[in-house]
């Protein structure tokens, strides 16, 4: 399972992130603190503390997904 840190700093960034991960046919999870939520669910993602980095978990992610998520990836942590 690949994991990396992301930052979602605005409502628009959260919506853009969800649009991207919703296009993949596999599960994508986001962890913030003690909670792990479905990254494809707007309500779930907004329930996390977005002022801190989040851990993105993609068991079957490919390089193309990480390229699309590049604006959200925290440099030097994870990736494809």
N, CA, C and O atoms as a Maestro MAE file, in Angstrom:
{
 s_m_m2io_version
 :::
 2.0.0
}

f_m_ct {
 s_m_title
 :::
 protein
 m_atom[320] {
  # First column is atom index #
  i_m_mmod_type
  r_m_x_coord
  r_m_y_coord
  r_m_z_coord
  i_m_residue_number
  s_m_chain_name
  s_m_pdb_residue_name
  s_m_pdb_atom_name
  i_m_atomic_number
  :::
  1 25 0.848 -1.176 0.000 1 A "UNK " " N  " 7
  2 3 0.000 0.000 0.000 1 A "UNK " " CA " 6
  3 2 0.887 1.231 0.000 1 A "UNK " " C  " 6
  4 15 1.754 1.377 0.862 1 A "UNK " " O  " 8
  5 25 0.676 2.108 -0.953 2 A "UNK " " N  " 7
  6 3 1.421 3.355 -0.998 2 A "UNK " " CA " 6
  7 2 0.751 4.366 -0.096 2 A "UNK " " C  " 6
  8 15 -0.476 4.447 -0.030 2 A "UNK " " O  " 8
  9 25 1.571 5.137 0.598 3 A "UNK " " N  " 7
  10 3 1.056 6.201 1.449 3 A "UNK " " CA " 6
  11 2 1.943 7.422 1.265 3 A "UNK " " C  " 6
  12 15 3.156 7.298 1.101 3 A "UNK " " O  " 8
  13 25 1.337 8.591 1.292 4 A "UNK " " N  " 7
  14 3 2.080 9.836 1.185 4 A "UNK " " CA " 6
  15 2 1.299 10.922 1.901 4 A "UNK " " C  " 6
  16 15 0.120 10.751 2.212 4 A "UNK " " O  " 8
  17 25 1.959 12.034 2.160 5 A "UNK " " N  " 7
  18 3 1.301 13.146 2.833 5 A "UNK " " CA " 6
  19 2 0.784 14.144 1.815 5 A "UNK " " C  " 6
  20 15 1.442 14.444 0.819 5 A "UNK " " O  " 8
  21 25 -0.411 14.653 2.089 6 A "UNK " " N  " 7
  22 3 -1.018 15.670 1.236 6 A "UNK " " CA " 6
  23 2 -1.489 16.826 2.103 6 A "UNK " " C  " 6
  24 15 -1.649 16.697 3.316 6 A "UNK " " O  " 8
  25 25 -1.707 17.959 1.446 7 A "UNK " " N  " 7
  26 3 -2.290 19.112 2.121 7 A "UNK " " CA " 6
  27 2 -3.440 19.617 1.255 7 A "UNK " " C  " 6
  28 15 -3.288 19.843 0.054 7 A "UNK " " O  " 8
  29 25 -4.586 19.786 1.894 8 A "UNK " " N  " 7
  30 3 -5.771 20.328 1.234 8 A "UNK " " CA " 6
  31 2 -6.106 21.632 1.950 8 A "UNK " " C  " 6
  32 15 -6.698 21.621 3.030 8 A "UNK " " O  " 8
  33 25 -5.722 22.760 1.339 9 A "UNK " " N  " 7
  34 3 -5.775 24.036 2.036 9 A "UNK " " CA " 6
  35 2 -7.015 24.871 1.841 9 A "UNK " " C  " 6
  36 15 -7.159 25.913 2.482 9 A "UNK " " O  " 8
  37 25 -7.914 24.448 0.978 10 A "UNK " " N  " 7
  38 3 -9.119 25.246 0.741 10 A "UNK " " CA " 6
  39 2 -10.266 24.330 0.323 10 A "UNK " " C  " 6
  40 15 -10.062 23.167 -0.024 10 A "UNK " " O  " 8
  41 25 -11.456 24.875 0.364 11 A "UNK " " N  " 7
  42 3 -12.638 24.120 -0.066 11 A "UNK " " CA " 6
  43 2 -12.480 23.700 -1.521 11 A "UNK " " C  " 6
  44 15 -12.800 22.566 -1.877 11 A "UNK " " O  " 8
  45 25 -11.992 24.598 -2.357 12 A "UNK " " N  " 7
  46 3 -11.825 24.277 -3.775 12 A "UNK " " CA " 6
  47 2 -10.793 23.165 -3.971 12 A "UNK " " C  " 6
  48 15 -10.974 22.304 -4.831 12 A "UNK " " O  " 8
  49 25 -9.726 23.173 -3.192 13 A "UNK " " N  " 7
  50 3 -8.730 22.100 -3.294 13 A "UNK " " CA " 6
  51 2 -9.323 20.758 -2.888 13 A "UNK " " C  " 6
  52 15 -9.031 19.739 -3.514 13 A "UNK " " O  " 8
  53 25 -10.146 20.743 -1.854 14 A "UNK " " N  " 7
  54 3 -10.795 19.494 -1.440 14 A "UNK " " CA " 6
  55 2 -11.678 18.979 -2.571 14 A "UNK " " C  " 6
  56 15 -11.643 17.792 -2.895 14 A "UNK " " O  " 8
  57 25 -12.459 19.854 -3.166 15 A "UNK " " N  " 7
  58 3 -13.355 19.436 -4.255 15 A "UNK " " CA " 6
  59 2 -12.569 18.931 -5.458 15 A "UNK " " C  " 6
  60 15 -12.948 17.936 -6.077 15 A "UNK " " O  " 8
  61 25 -11.472 19.614 -5.792 16 A "UNK " " N  " 7
  62 3 -10.642 19.183 -6.915 16 A "UNK " " CA " 6
  63 2 -10.009 17.817 -6.616 16 A "UNK " " C  " 6
  64 15 -9.978 16.945 -7.483 16 A "UNK " " O  " 8
  65 25 -9.514 17.637 -5.407 17 A "UNK " " N  " 7
  66 3 -8.931 16.365 -4.981 17 A "UNK " " CA " 6
  67 2 -9.953 15.236 -5.112 17 A "UNK " " C  " 6
  68 15 -9.639 14.172 -5.646 17 A "UNK " " O  " 8
  69 25 -11.152 15.461 -4.636 18 A "UNK " " N  " 7
  70 3 -12.197 14.433 -4.685 18 A "UNK " " CA " 6
  71 2 -12.580 14.110 -6.125 18 A "UNK " " C  " 6
  72 15 -12.833 12.950 -6.451 18 A "UNK " " O  " 8
  73 25 -12.626 15.117 -6.986 19 A "UNK " " N  " 7
  74 3 -12.911 14.859 -8.410 19 A "UNK " " CA " 6
  75 2 -11.864 13.916 -9.002 19 A "UNK " " C  " 6
  76 15 -12.199 13.020 -9.777 19 A "UNK " " O  " 8
  77 25 -10.611 14.117 -8.641 20 A "UNK " " N  " 7
  78 3 -9.533 13.275 -9.177 20 A "UNK " " CA " 6
  79 2 -9.641 11.849 -8.650 20 A "UNK " " C  " 6
  80 15 -9.649 10.901 -9.436 20 A "UNK " " O  " 8
  81 25 -9.724 11.684 -7.329 21 A "UNK " " N  " 7
  82 3 -9.725 10.325 -6.768 21 A "UNK " " CA " 6
  83 2 -11.011 9.571 -7.081 21 A "UNK " " C  " 6
  84 15 -11.021 8.340 -7.061 21 A "UNK " " O  " 8
  85 25 -12.086 10.279 -7.366 22 A "UNK " " N  " 7
  86 3 -13.352 9.616 -7.694 22 A "UNK " " CA " 6
  87 2 -13.314 8.940 -9.059 22 A "UNK " " C  " 6
  88 15 -14.173 8.114 -9.366 22 A "UNK " " O  " 8
  89 25 -12.336 9.278 -9.869 23 A "UNK " " N  " 7
  90 3 -12.234 8.709 -11.211 23 A "UNK " " CA " 6
  91 2 -11.535 7.352 -11.235 23 A "UNK " " C  " 6
  92 15 -11.591 6.647 -12.243 23 A "UNK " " O  " 8
  93 25 -10.883 6.983 -10.145 24 A "UNK " " N  " 7
  94 3 -10.156 5.707 -10.144 24 A "UNK " " CA " 6
  95 2 -11.065 4.588 -9.634 24 A "UNK " " C  " 6
  96 15 -11.921 4.825 -8.781 24 A "UNK " " O  " 8
  97 25 -10.882 3.364 -10.154 25 A "UNK " " N  " 7
  98 3 -11.783 2.265 -9.798 25 A "UNK " " CA " 6
  99 2 -11.430 1.557 -8.488 25 A "UNK " " C  " 6
  100 15 -12.085 0.581 -8.123 25 A "UNK " " O  " 8
  101 25 -10.422 2.026 -7.789 26 A "UNK " " N  " 7
  102 3 -10.004 1.367 -6.558 26 A "UNK " " CA " 6
  103 2 -10.207 2.289 -5.359 26 A "UNK " " C  " 6
  104 15 -10.494 3.477 -5.507 26 A "UNK " " O  " 8
  105 25 -10.053 1.714 -4.177 27 A "UNK " " N  " 7
  106 3 -10.258 2.467 -2.942 27 A "UNK " " CA " 6
  107 2 -9.112 3.437 -2.691 27 A "UNK " " C  " 6
  108 15 -7.949 3.137 -2.958 27 A "UNK " " O  " 8
  109 25 -9.470 4.605 -2.171 28 A "UNK " " N  " 7
  110 3 -8.494 5.611 -1.770 28 A "UNK " " CA " 6
  111 2 -8.937 6.104 -0.397 28 A "UNK " " C  " 6
  112 15 -10.106 6.429 -0.195 28 A "UNK " " O  " 8
  113 25 -7.998 6.158 0.542 29 A "UNK " " N  " 7
  114 3 -8.307 6.531 1.917 29 A "UNK " " CA " 6
  115 2 -7.465 7.722 2.341 29 A "UNK " " C  " 6
  116 15 -6.344 7.902 1.865 29 A "UNK " " O  " 8
  117 25 -8.011 8.532 3.236 30 A "UNK " " N  " 7
  118 3 -7.280 9.659 3.805 30 A "UNK " " CA " 6
  119 2 -7.340 9.533 5.324 30 A "UNK " " C  " 6
  120 15 -8.401 9.298 5.902 30 A "UNK " " O  " 8
  121 25 -6.186 9.691 5.956 31 A "UNK " " N  " 7
  122 3 -6.109 9.627 7.412 31 A "UNK " " CA " 6
  123 2 -5.686 10.982 7.955 31 A "UNK " " C  " 6
  124 15 -4.712 11.581 7.499 31 A "UNK " " O  " 8
  125 25 -6.437 11.442 8.932 32 A "UNK " " N  " 7
  126 3 -6.113 12.671 9.639 32 A "UNK " " CA " 6
  127 2 -6.252 12.413 11.119 32 A "UNK " " C  " 6
  128 15 -7.363 12.240 11.620 32 A "UNK " " O  " 8
  129 25 -5.133 12.384 11.827 33 A "UNK " " N  " 7
  130 3 -5.191 12.034 13.249 33 A "UNK " " CA " 6
  131 2 -5.638 10.595 13.408 33 A "UNK " " C  " 6
  132 15 -5.112 9.705 12.739 33 A "UNK " " O  " 8
  133 25 -6.607 10.351 14.291 34 A "UNK " " N  " 7
  134 3 -7.040 8.976 14.539 34 A "UNK " " CA " 6
  135 2 -8.081 8.467 13.537 34 A "UNK " " C  " 6
  136 15 -8.469 7.300 13.597 34 A "UNK " " O  " 8
  137 25 -8.534 9.317 12.623 35 A "UNK " " N  " 7
  138 3 -9.623 8.935 11.712 35 A "UNK " " CA " 6
  139 2 -9.121 8.625 10.317 35 A "UNK " " C  " 6
  140 15 -8.283 9.344 9.774 35 A "UNK " " O  " 8
  141 25 -9.636 7.555 9.741 36 A "UNK " " N  " 7
  142 3 -9.385 7.212 8.344 36 A "UNK " " CA " 6
  143 2 -10.724 7.212 7.634 36 A "UNK " " C  " 6
  144 15 -11.675 6.566 8.074 36 A "UNK " " O  " 8
  145 25 -10.791 7.957 6.510 37 A "UNK " " N  " 7
  146 3 -12.062 8.116 5.805 37 A "UNK " " CA " 6
  147 2 -11.890 7.823 4.321 37 A "UNK " " C  " 6
  148 15 -10.778 7.787 3.795 37 A "UNK " " O  " 8
  149 25 -13.017 7.616 3.670 38 A "UNK " " N  " 7
  150 3 -13.076 7.399 2.236 38 A "UNK " " CA " 6
  151 2 -12.732 8.712 1.534 38 A "UNK " " C  " 6
  152 15 -13.430 9.711 1.711 38 A "UNK " " O  " 8
  153 25 -11.667 8.714 0.744 39 A "UNK " " N  " 7
  154 3 -11.221 9.934 0.071 39 A "UNK " " CA " 6
  155 2 -12.174 10.383 -1.026 39 A "UNK " " C  " 6
  156 15 -12.060 11.505 -1.518 39 A "UNK " " O  " 8
  157 25 -13.106 9.534 -1.416 40 A "UNK " " N  " 7
  158 3 -14.059 9.893 -2.466 40 A "UNK " " CA " 6
  159 2 -15.312 10.549 -1.907 40 A "UNK " " C  " 6
  160 15 -16.189 10.959 -2.668 40 A "UNK " " O  " 8
  161 25 -15.405 10.652 -0.591 41 A "UNK " " N  " 7
  162 3 -16.580 11.218 0.064 41 A "UNK " " CA " 6
  163 2 -16.286 12.631 0.556 41 A "UNK " " C  " 6
  164 15 -15.449 12.835 1.436 41 A "UNK " " O  " 8
  165 25 -16.983 13.593 -0.021 42 A "UNK " " N  " 7
  166 3 -16.788 14.989 0.370 42 A "UNK " " CA " 6
  167 2 -17.069 15.184 1.860 42 A "UNK " " C  " 6
  168 15 -16.305 15.852 2.557 42 A "UNK " " O  " 8
  169 25 -18.147 14.610 2.336 43 A "UNK " " N  " 7
  170 3 -18.500 14.755 3.748 43 A "UNK " " CA " 6
  171 2 -17.411 14.164 4.644 43 A "UNK " " C  " 6
  172 15 -17.044 14.758 5.658 43 A "UNK " " O  " 8
  173 25 -16.902 13.003 4.269 44 A "UNK " " N  " 7
  174 3 -15.852 12.367 5.065 44 A "UNK " " CA " 6
  175 2 -14.582 13.214 5.101 44 A "UNK " " C  " 6
  176 15 -14.009 13.429 6.169 44 A "UNK " " O  " 8
  177 25 -14.146 13.691 3.950 45 A "UNK " " N  " 7
  178 3 -12.905 14.471 3.896 45 A "UNK " " CA " 6
  179 2 -13.049 15.765 4.687 45 A "UNK " " C  " 6
  180 15 -12.126 16.155 5.403 45 A "UNK " " O  " 8
  181 25 -14.192 16.436 4.569 46 A "UNK " " N  " 7
  182 3 -14.397 17.680 5.311 46 A "UNK " " CA " 6
  183 2 -14.510 17.446 6.817 46 A "UNK " " C  " 6
  184 15 -14.423 18.398 7.593 46 A "UNK " " O  " 8
  185 25 -14.699 16.205 7.239 47 A "UNK " " N  " 7
  186 3 -14.779 15.925 8.677 47 A "UNK " " CA " 6
  187 2 -13.395 15.866 9.331 47 A "UNK " " C  " 6
  188 15 -13.286 15.826 10.556 47 A "UNK " " O  " 8
  189 25 -12.346 15.862 8.513 48 A "UNK " " N  " 7
  190 3 -10.979 15.800 9.032 48 A "UNK " " CA " 6
  191 2 -10.454 17.200 9.353 48 A "UNK " " C  " 6
  192 15 -11.003 18.201 8.892 48 A "UNK " " O  " 8
  193 25 -9.397 17.255 10.140 49 A "UNK " " N  " 7
  194 3 -8.732 18.518 10.443 49 A "UNK " " CA " 6
  195 2 -7.850 18.883 9.248 49 A "UNK " " C  " 6
  196 15 -6.759 18.336 9.085 49 A "UNK " " O  " 8
  197 25 -8.323 19.802 8.424 50 A "UNK " " N  " 7
  198 3 -7.621 20.147 7.189 50 A "UNK " " CA " 6
  199 2 -6.506 21.163 7.407 50 A "UNK " " C  " 6
  200 15 -5.850 21.567 6.447 50 A "UNK " " O  " 8
  201 25 -6.282 21.578 8.637 51 A "UNK " " N  " 7
  202 3 -5.181 22.504 8.918 51 A "UNK " " CA " 6
  203 2 -3.857 21.760 9.070 51 A "UNK " " C  " 6
  204 15 -2.797 22.380 9.157 51 A "UNK " " O  " 8
  205 25 -3.920 20.443 9.102 52 A "UNK " " N  " 7
  206 3 -2.718 19.611 9.247 52 A "UNK " " CA " 6
  207 2 -2.557 18.733 8.003 52 A "UNK " " C  " 6
  208 15 -3.526 18.497 7.282 52 A "UNK " " O  " 8
  209 25 -1.347 18.254 7.753 53 A "UNK " " N  " 7
  210 3 -1.160 17.312 6.643 53 A "UNK " " CA " 6
  211 2 -1.989 16.049 6.865 53 A "UNK " " C  " 6
  212 15 -2.220 15.631 7.999 53 A "UNK " " O  " 8
  213 25 -2.424 15.458 5.773 54 A "UNK " " N  " 7
  214 3 -3.211 14.229 5.798 54 A "UNK " " CA " 6
  215 2 -2.404 13.124 5.130 54 A "UNK " " C  " 6
  216 15 -1.588 13.383 4.246 54 A "UNK " " O  " 8
  217 25 -2.641 11.900 5.559 55 A "UNK " " N  " 7
  218 3 -1.981 10.764 4.925 55 A "UNK " " CA " 6
  219 2 -2.923 10.149 3.901 55 A "UNK " " C  " 6
  220 15 -4.049 9.772 4.225 55 A "UNK " " O  " 8
  221 25 -2.458 10.053 2.677 56 A "UNK " " N  " 7
  222 3 -3.215 9.467 1.576 56 A "UNK " " CA " 6
  223 2 -2.768 8.026 1.411 56 A "UNK " " C  " 6
  224 15 -1.571 7.752 1.321 56 A "UNK " " O  " 8
  225 25 -3.734 7.091 1.371 57 A "UNK " " N  " 7
  226 3 -3.425 5.668 1.195 57 A "UNK " " CA " 6
  227 2 -4.167 5.143 -0.030 57 A "UNK " " C  " 6
  228 15 -5.390 5.235 -0.131 57 A "UNK " " O  " 8
  229 25 -3.387 4.591 -0.955 58 A "UNK " " N  " 7
  230 3 -3.942 4.061 -2.202 58 A "UNK " " CA " 6
  231 2 -3.353 2.679 -2.444 58 A "UNK " " C  " 6
  232 15 -2.239 2.571 -2.957 58 A "UNK " " O  " 8
  233 25 -4.072 1.625 -2.088 59 A "UNK " " N  " 7
  234 3 -3.520 0.276 -2.226 59 A "UNK " " CA " 6
  235 2 -3.125 -0.094 -3.652 59 A "UNK " " C  " 6
  236 15 -2.179 -0.856 -3.853 59 A "UNK " " O  " 8
  237 25 -3.831 0.431 -4.634 60 A "UNK " " N  " 7
  238 3 -3.577 0.039 -6.024 60 A "UNK " " CA " 6
  239 2 -3.235 1.221 -6.915 60 A "UNK " " C  " 6
  240 15 -3.445 1.161 -8.127 60 A "UNK " " O  " 8
  241 25 -2.716 2.285 -6.339 61 A "UNK " " N  " 7
  242 3 -2.465 3.505 -7.106 61 A "UNK " " CA " 6
  243 2 -1.412 3.289 -8.180 61 A "UNK " " C  " 6
  244 15 -0.494 2.482 -8.031 61 A "UNK " " O  " 8
  245 25 -1.574 4.032 -9.261 62 A "UNK " " N  " 7
  246 3 -0.594 4.007 -10.336 62 A "UNK " " CA " 6
  247 2 0.059 5.391 -10.447 62 A "UNK " " C  " 6
  248 15 -0.370 6.348 -9.802 62 A "UNK " " O  " 8
  249 25 1.086 5.472 -11.265 63 A "UNK " " N  " 7
  250 3 1.834 6.723 -11.411 63 A "UNK " " CA " 6
  251 2 0.947 7.853 -11.920 63 A "UNK " " C  " 6
  252 15 1.148 9.010 -11.549 63 A "UNK " " O  " 8
  253 25 -0.029 7.535 -12.760 64 A "UNK " " N  " 7
  254 3 -0.910 8.563 -13.314 64 A "UNK " " CA " 6
  255 2 -1.702 9.264 -12.212 64 A "UNK " " C  " 6
  256 15 -1.879 10.481 -12.260 64 A "UNK " " O  " 8
  257 25 -2.174 8.519 -11.230 65 A "UNK " " N  " 7
  258 3 -2.909 9.146 -10.134 65 A "UNK " " CA " 6
  259 2 -2.007 10.111 -9.384 65 A "UNK " " C  " 6
  260 15 -2.416 11.233 -9.083 65 A "UNK " " O  " 8
  261 25 -0.782 9.690 -9.077 66 A "UNK " " N  " 7
  262 3 0.129 10.567 -8.344 66 A "UNK " " CA " 6
  263 2 0.490 11.807 -9.156 66 A "UNK " " C  " 6
  264 15 0.704 12.875 -8.582 66 A "UNK " " O  " 8
  265 25 0.561 11.685 -10.469 67 A "UNK " " N  " 7
  266 3 0.804 12.862 -11.312 67 A "UNK " " CA " 6
  267 2 -0.347 13.847 -11.182 67 A "UNK " " C  " 6
  268 15 -0.125 15.053 -11.071 67 A "UNK " " O  " 8
  269 25 -1.574 13.340 -11.196 68 A "UNK " " N  " 7
  270 3 -2.740 14.212 -11.073 68 A "UNK " " CA " 6
  271 2 -2.827 14.844 -9.688 68 A "UNK " " C  " 6
  272 15 -3.330 15.959 -9.541 68 A "UNK " " O  " 8
  273 25 -2.344 14.140 -8.684 69 A "UNK " " N  " 7
  274 3 -2.404 14.641 -7.307 69 A "UNK " " CA " 6
  275 2 -1.178 15.461 -6.918 69 A "UNK " " C  " 6
  276 15 -1.083 15.906 -5.774 69 A "UNK " " O  " 8
  277 25 -0.252 15.669 -7.826 70 A "UNK " " N  " 7
  278 3 0.995 16.379 -7.527 70 A "UNK " " CA " 6
  279 2 0.789 17.722 -6.819 70 A "UNK " " C  " 6
  280 15 1.568 18.045 -5.921 70 A "UNK " " O  " 8
  281 25 -0.226 18.520 -7.181 71 A "UNK " " N  " 7
  282 3 -0.400 19.806 -6.490 71 A "UNK " " CA " 6
  283 2 -0.697 19.667 -4.996 71 A "UNK " " C  " 6
  284 15 -0.505 20.618 -4.240 71 A "UNK " " O  " 8
  285 25 -1.153 18.514 -4.573 72 A "UNK " " N  " 7
  286 3 -1.531 18.309 -3.175 72 A "UNK " " CA " 6
  287 2 -0.453 17.582 -2.368 72 A "UNK " " C  " 6
  288 15 -0.478 17.610 -1.138 72 A "UNK " " O  " 8
  289 25 0.488 16.934 -3.051 73 A "UNK " " N  " 7
  290 3 1.523 16.158 -2.375 73 A "UNK " " CA " 6
  291 2 2.492 17.084 -1.654 73 A "UNK " " C  " 6
  292 15 2.885 18.123 -2.183 73 A "UNK " " O  " 8
  293 25 2.871 16.698 -0.448 74 A "UNK " " N  " 7
  294 3 3.866 17.453 0.301 74 A "UNK " " CA " 6
  295 2 5.231 16.966 -0.154 74 A "UNK " " C  " 6
  296 15 5.540 15.781 -0.032 74 A "UNK " " O  " 8
  297 25 6.049 17.868 -0.675 75 A "UNK " " N  " 7
  298 3 7.341 17.551 -1.272 75 A "UNK " " CA " 6
  299 2 8.214 16.729 -0.335 75 A "UNK " " C  " 6
  300 15 8.338 17.011 0.857 75 A "UNK " " O  " 8
  301 25 8.805 15.712 -0.921 76 A "UNK " " N  " 7
  302 3 9.729 14.878 -0.171 76 A "UNK " " CA " 6
  303 2 9.070 13.755 0.600 76 A "UNK " " C  " 6
  304 15 9.746 13.023 1.323 76 A "UNK " " O  " 8
  305 25 7.757 13.603 0.461 77 A "UNK " " N  " 7
  306 3 7.042 12.565 1.210 77 A "UNK " " CA " 6
  307 2 6.221 11.726 0.249 77 A "UNK " " C  " 6
  308 15 5.183 12.179 -0.234 77 A "UNK " " O  " 8
  309 25 6.656 10.543 -0.028 78 A "UNK " " N  " 7
  310 3 5.859 9.599 -0.817 78 A "UNK " " CA " 6
  311 2 5.845 9.947 -2.288 78 A "UNK " " C  " 6
  312 15 6.789 10.538 -2.813 78 A "UNK " " O  " 8
  313 25 4.763 9.572 -2.945 79 A "UNK " " N  " 7
  314 3 4.634 9.777 -4.373 79 A "UNK " " CA " 6
  315 2 4.791 8.466 -5.101 79 A "UNK " " C  " 6
  316 15 4.906 7.405 -4.487 79 A "UNK " " O  " 8
  317 25 4.794 8.550 -6.429 80 A "UNK " " N  " 7
  318 3 4.851 7.331 -7.227 80 A "UNK " " CA " 6
  319 2 6.244 6.797 -7.333 80 A "UNK " " C  " 6
  320 15 6.464 5.770 -7.974 80 A "UNK " " O  " 8
  :::
 }
 m_bond[319] {
  # First column is bond index #
  i_m_from
  i_m_to
  i_m_order
  :::
  1 1 2 1
  2 2 3 1
  3 3 4 2
  4 3 5 1
  5 5 6 1
  6 6 7 1
  7 7 8 2
  8 7 9 1
  9 9 10 1
  10 10 11 1
  11 11 12 2
  12 11 13 1
  13 13 14 1
  14 14 15 1
  15 15 16 2
  16 15 17 1
  17 17 18 1
  18 18 19 1
  19 19 20 2
  20 19 21 1
  21 21 22 1
  22 22 23 1
  23 23 24 2
  24 23 25 1
  25 25 26 1
  26 26 27 1
  27 27 28 2
  28 27 29 1
  29 29 30 1
  30 30 31 1
  31 31 32 2
  32 31 33 1
  33 33 34 1
  34 34 35 1
  35 35 36 2
  36 35 37 1
  37 37 38 1
  38 38 39 1
  39 39 40 2
  40 39 41 1
  41 41 42 1
  42 42 43 1
  43 43 44 2
  44 43 45 1
  45 45 46 1
  46 46 47 1
  47 47 48 2
  48 47 49 1
  49 49 50 1
  50 50 51 1
  51 51 52 2
  52 51 53 1
  53 53 54 1
  54 54 55 1
  55 55 56 2
  56 55 57 1
  57 57 58 1
  58 58 59 1
  59 59 60 2
  60 59 61 1
  61 61 62 1
  62 62 63 1
  63 63 64 2
  64 63 65 1
  65 65 66 1
  66 66 67 1
  67 67 68 2
  68 67 69 1
  69 69 70 1
  70 70 71 1
  71 71 72 2
  72 71 73 1
  73 73 74 1
  74 74 75 1
  75 75 76 2
  76 75 77 1
  77 77 78 1
  78 78 79 1
  79 79 80 2
  80 79 81 1
  81 81 82 1
  82 82 83 1
  83 83 84 2
  84 83 85 1
  85 85 86 1
  86 86 87 1
  87 87 88 2
  88 87 89 1
  89 89 90 1
  90 90 91 1
  91 91 92 2
  92 91 93 1
  93 93 94 1
  94 94 95 1
  95 95 96 2
  96 95 97 1
  97 97 98 1
  98 98 99 1
  99 99 100 2
  100 99 101 1
  101 101 102 1
  102 102 103 1
  103 103 104 2
  104 103 105 1
  105 105 106 1
  106 106 107 1
  107 107 108 2
  108 107 109 1
  109 109 110 1
  110 110 111 1
  111 111 112 2
  112 111 113 1
  113 113 114 1
  114 114 115 1
  115 115 116 2
  116 115 117 1
  117 117 118 1
  118 118 119 1
  119 119 120 2
  120 119 121 1
  121 121 122 1
  122 122 123 1
  123 123 124 2
  124 123 125 1
  125 125 126 1
  126 126 127 1
  127 127 128 2
  128 127 129 1
  129 129 130 1
  130 130 131 1
  131 131 132 2
  132 131 133 1
  133 133 134 1
  134 134 135 1
  135 135 136 2
  136 135 137 1
  137 137 138 1
  138 138 139 1
  139 139 140 2
  140 139 141 1
  141 141 142 1
  142 142 143 1
  143 143 144 2
  144 143 145 1
  145 145 146 1
  146 146 147 1
  147 147 148 2
  148 147 149 1
  149 149 150 1
  150 150 151 1
  151 151 152 2
  152 151 153 1
  153 153 154 1
  154 154 155 1
  155 155 156 2
  156 155 157 1
  157 157 158 1
  158 158 159 1
  159 159 160 2
  160 159 161 1
  161 161 162 1
  162 162 163 1
  163 163 164 2
  164 163 165 1
  165 165 166 1
  166 166 167 1
  167 167 168 2
  168 167 169 1
  169 169 170 1
  170 170 171 1
  171 171 172 2
  172 171 173 1
  173 173 174 1
  174 174 175 1
  175 175 176 2
  176 175 177 1
  177 177 178 1
  178 178 179 1
  179 179 180 2
  180 179 181 1
  181 181 182 1
  182 182 183 1
  183 183 184 2
  184 183 185 1
  185 185 186 1
  186 186 187 1
  187 187 188 2
  188 187 189 1
  189 189 190 1
  190 190 191 1
  191 191 192 2
  192 191 193 1
  193 193 194 1
  194 194 195 1
  195 195 196 2
  196 195 197 1
  197 197 198 1
  198 198 199 1
  199 199 200 2
  200 199 201 1
  201 201 202 1
  202 202 203 1
  203 203 204 2
  204 203 205 1
  205 205 206 1
  206 206 207 1
  207 207 208 2
  208 207 209 1
  209 209 210 1
  210 210 211 1
  211 211 212 2
  212 211 213 1
  213 213 214 1
  214 214 215 1
  215 215 216 2
  216 215 217 1
  217 217 218 1
  218 218 219 1
  219 219 220 2
  220 219 221 1
  221 221 222 1
  222 222 223 1
  223 223 224 2
  224 223 225 1
  225 225 226 1
  226 226 227 1
  227 227 228 2
  228 227 229 1
  229 229 230 1
  230 230 231 1
  231 231 232 2
  232 231 233 1
  233 233 234 1
  234 234 235 1
  235 235 236 2
  236 235 237 1
  237 237 238 1
  238 238 239 1
  239 239 240 2
  240 239 241 1
  241 241 242 1
  242 242 243 1
  243 243 244 2
  244 243 245 1
  245 245 246 1
  246 246 247 1
  247 247 248 2
  248 247 249 1
  249 249 250 1
  250 250 251 1
  251 251 252 2
  252 251 253 1
  253 253 254 1
  254 254 255 1
  255 255 256 2
  256 255 257 1
  257 257 258 1
  258 258 259 1
  259 259 260 2
  260 259 261 1
  261 261 262 1
  262 262 263 1
  263 263 264 2
  264 263 265 1
  265 265 266 1
  266 266 267 1
  267 267 268 2
  268 267 269 1
  269 269 270 1
  270 270 271 1
  271 271 272 2
  272 271 273 1
  273 273 274 1
  274 274 275 1
  275 275 276 2
  276 275 277 1
  277 277 278 1
  278 278 279 1
  279 279 280 2
  280 279 281 1
  281 281 282 1
  282 282 283 1
  283 283 284 2
  284 283 285 1
  285 285 286 1
  286 286 287 1
  287 287 288 2
  288 287 289 1
  289 289 290 1
  290 290 291 1
  291 291 292 2
  292 291 293 1
  293 293 294 1
  294 294 295 1
  295 295 296 2
  296 295 297 1
  297 297 298 1
  298 298 299 1
  299 299 300 2
  300 299 301 1
  301 301 302 1
  302 302 303 1
  303 303 304 2
  304 303 305 1
  305 305 306 1
  306 306 307 1
  307 307 308 2
  308 307 309 1
  309 309 310 1
  310 310 311 1
  311 311 312 2
  312 311 313 1
  313 313 314 1
  314 314 315 1
  315 315 316 2
  316 315 317 1
  317 317 318 1
  318 318 319 1
  319 319 320 2
  :::
 }
}
